């Protein structure tokens, strides 16, 4: 059977939970081809994952180094949350007041979409709640908090999810 849908139309079928004509392949055919799917950090979360690092929306400091191929990582040993039972005192929701949603959407579109007939935009970066939690405490302490105080971790995740849903 010959495929009748474009790659994007076929991919969107999968994204909607419909049956595609064929299994989509998201990889580029060449460096010059537009991506079928652009996964991006939206402008609202800032550029802390960029080449200079910075603070994520929750206040976690990120740094870059050649040791990790210049990938932004939470700054080791500079965790903002040391006791999960105190998260309500430490973790504050990002402030979205004054954020220019329309300008940010236009900037994201221009940055990530080269050919809208081919590429589907997927916003990412803010709903990775477990990773953000690990960035707040460090991996070992985050796992210990999950084991020792699961109700507190769940309450923090609910709080974080409330704000992730606001912007997505």
Secondary structure, DSSP 4 states (H G I P E B T S, - for coil): ----S-HHHHHHHHHHTPPPSS----S-SSTTSPPSEEEEE-GGG-STTSTT-EE-TTS-EEE--GGGTT--EEPTT--S-S-GGGHHHH--PPP-TT--HHHHHHHHHHHH-S-TTTPEEEEESSS-HHHHHHHHH-HHHHHHHHHH-HHHHHHHHHHHHHHHHHH-
